Amino acid sequence: MTAAPRLMTGREAAAYCNVTQATWAKWVASGIVPPPLPGTRRWDRKALDLALDKLSGIEAPAERPEEDVGATLATWKAENEARKNAARAEAEWERKYEARKARRPR
């Protein structure tokens, strides 16, 4: 059994994250996920895992400094609102895309 390669193309990275290539491009452009490694068109699987862990609010206990509960809650609320806004923007983009596609001559 072979281990999955650590570096992935954009198409493979999108599939790994279970999103379309259009969504992947938006995630990269908006900084949700890191860009490809410098000088390549490949993404590091571990960097993606870290970015997705942070986006999901998952952090290893050793990495979390002791924080004020109020500050932690405020940070979570801000990040949660940012995720909601990103989801709304993506839904709006997809709605406009579908409308443009429907207007195309066949």
C-alpha positions, 0 to 999 in steps of 0.5 A: 500500500502506497502512501498518498503523495504529500504534494498535490495539484490544484485539482487534487487539492480541490478533490482532497477538500471536497470542493469544486475547482472554482471554489478552490480557486476562490479559497486560494485567492481569498487566503482560506487555504495557502497558495502553492509552494513557491516556484511550483503549482503544488499544494502541501497536504500538511499545510492544507490540513493545518489551514482547515484545522484552523478554519474549523477551530481545531488546534492541538491543546499544546499550541493553544495559549491560556486565554481569557474566555471572553477574548476566545469567544470574541475571536470565535464569533468574528471567525464564525461571521467571516465563515458565514460571509464567505459562504454567502459570497460563494452562494451569490457567486454560484447564483450569478454563475448559474444565471449567466449560464442559463442566458447563454445561447445553445 
